[in-house]
């Protein structure tokens, strides 16, 4: 399987970035600030960094960075292809 095929299979890059970033930011903010309940979400304040929470924030951050890398890689390749096609015509 080529890199292009993998990138085509992973089509939901922007939603993955938003989900990863929002989860990591919310977990970090809920550690330092007491966020009031928002609709169906309960009070998420938990001032302690325990191993499961650290692992969760690390995994969410890695997912966001991976999605950002995919967005950057695909935009770079598309931009190069567009510039090359303009030169040819």
C-alpha beads as a LAMMPS data file, in Angstrom:
LAMMPS data file: protein, C-alpha beads

89 atoms
88 bonds

1 atom types
1 bond types

-500.0 500.0 xlo xhi
-500.0 500.0 ylo yhi
-500.0 500.0 zlo zhi

Masses

1 110.0

Atoms # bond

1 1 1 0.000 0.000 0.000
2 1 1 1.434 3.360 -0.992
3 1 1 1.403 6.553 1.035
4 1 1 -1.189 8.025 -1.299
5 1 1 -3.573 5.110 -0.716
6 1 1 -3.182 5.447 3.039
7 1 1 -3.916 9.174 2.847
8 1 1 -7.017 8.500 0.763
9 1 1 -8.244 5.980 3.327
10 1 1 -7.824 8.504 6.126
11 1 1 -10.262 11.045 4.780
12 1 1 -11.450 12.614 8.040
13 1 1 -8.379 14.636 8.933
14 1 1 -9.899 17.878 10.177
15 1 1 -12.510 16.280 12.447
16 1 1 -9.781 14.067 13.915
17 1 1 -7.699 17.159 14.657
18 1 1 -10.627 18.927 16.326
19 1 1 -11.568 15.895 18.418
20 1 1 -8.001 15.255 19.575
21 1 1 -7.329 18.891 20.418
22 1 1 -10.633 19.452 22.190
23 1 1 -10.238 16.324 24.340
24 1 1 -6.660 17.178 25.340
25 1 1 -7.528 20.806 26.090
26 1 1 -10.626 19.885 28.104
27 1 1 -8.751 17.308 30.196
28 1 1 -5.983 19.821 30.896
29 1 1 -8.362 22.681 31.713
30 1 1 -10.462 20.470 33.980
31 1 1 -7.353 19.814 36.052
32 1 1 -6.590 23.465 36.754
33 1 1 -10.010 25.188 36.542
34 1 1 -13.389 24.256 37.883
35 1 1 -15.599 24.254 34.797
36 1 1 -19.318 24.462 35.577
37 1 1 -21.610 21.766 34.159
38 1 1 -22.412 22.334 30.482
39 1 1 -25.722 20.775 29.471
40 1 1 -25.435 16.997 29.878
41 1 1 -21.754 17.199 30.909
42 1 1 -21.178 17.031 34.668
43 1 1 -18.666 19.068 36.642
44 1 1 -15.336 17.811 35.279
45 1 1 -12.984 19.340 37.858
46 1 1 -10.338 16.825 38.920
47 1 1 -7.205 18.499 40.332
48 1 1 -5.012 15.381 40.413
49 1 1 -2.768 14.063 37.621
50 1 1 -2.929 10.293 37.954
51 1 1 -1.303 7.838 35.483
52 1 1 -4.485 7.106 33.503
53 1 1 -5.150 10.811 33.016
54 1 1 -1.583 11.484 31.868
55 1 1 -1.831 8.586 29.409
56 1 1 -5.177 9.871 28.135
57 1 1 -3.913 13.422 27.534
58 1 1 -0.759 12.068 25.879
59 1 1 -2.781 9.828 23.544
60 1 1 -5.167 12.660 22.659
61 1 1 -2.243 14.981 21.933
62 1 1 -0.542 12.371 19.754
63 1 1 -3.792 11.858 17.839
64 1 1 -4.091 15.619 17.263
65 1 1 -0.459 15.853 16.116
66 1 1 -0.962 12.914 13.763
67 1 1 -4.035 14.543 12.232
68 1 1 -2.159 17.840 11.896
69 1 1 0.717 16.037 10.170
70 1 1 -1.696 14.405 7.717
71 1 1 -3.300 17.754 6.946
72 1 1 0.114 19.325 6.369
73 1 1 1.344 16.451 4.195
74 1 1 -1.727 16.394 1.981
75 1 1 -1.826 20.170 1.556
76 1 1 1.838 20.261 0.636
77 1 1 1.445 17.560 -2.007
78 1 1 -1.668 19.174 -3.464
79 1 1 0.043 22.574 -3.580
80 1 1 3.061 21.141 -5.377
81 1 1 0.834 19.326 -7.864
82 1 1 -1.108 22.520 -8.594
83 1 1 2.058 24.543 -9.168
84 1 1 3.437 21.900 -11.485
85 1 1 0.203 21.699 -13.465
86 1 1 0.167 25.491 -13.936
87 1 1 3.665 25.389 -15.372
88 1 1 2.734 22.673 -17.822
89 1 1 -0.212 24.591 -19.286

Bonds

1 1 1 2
2 1 2 3
3 1 3 4
4 1 4 5
5 1 5 6
6 1 6 7
7 1 7 8
8 1 8 9
9 1 9 10
10 1 10 11
11 1 11 12
12 1 12 13
13 1 13 14
14 1 14 15
15 1 15 16
16 1 16 17
17 1 17 18
18 1 18 19
19 1 19 20
20 1 20 21
21 1 21 22
22 1 22 23
23 1 23 24
24 1 24 25
25 1 25 26
26 1 26 27
27 1 27 28
28 1 28 29
29 1 29 30
30 1 30 31
31 1 31 32
32 1 32 33
33 1 33 34
34 1 34 35
35 1 35 36
36 1 36 37
37 1 37 38
38 1 38 39
39 1 39 40
40 1 40 41
41 1 41 42
42 1 42 43
43 1 43 44
44 1 44 45
45 1 45 46
46 1 46 47
47 1 47 48
48 1 48 49
49 1 49 50
50 1 50 51
51 1 51 52
52 1 52 53
53 1 53 54
54 1 54 55
55 1 55 56
56 1 56 57
57 1 57 58
58 1 58 59
59 1 59 60
60 1 60 61
61 1 61 62
62 1 62 63
63 1 63 64
64 1 64 65
65 1 65 66
66 1 66 67
67 1 67 68
68 1 68 69
69 1 69 70
70 1 70 71
71 1 71 72
72 1 72 73
73 1 73 74
74 1 74 75
75 1 75 76
76 1 76 77
77 1 77 78
78 1 78 79
79 1 79 80
80 1 80 81
81 1 81 82
82 1 82 83
83 1 83 84
84 1 84 85
85 1 85 86
86 1 86 87
87 1 87 88
88 1 88 89
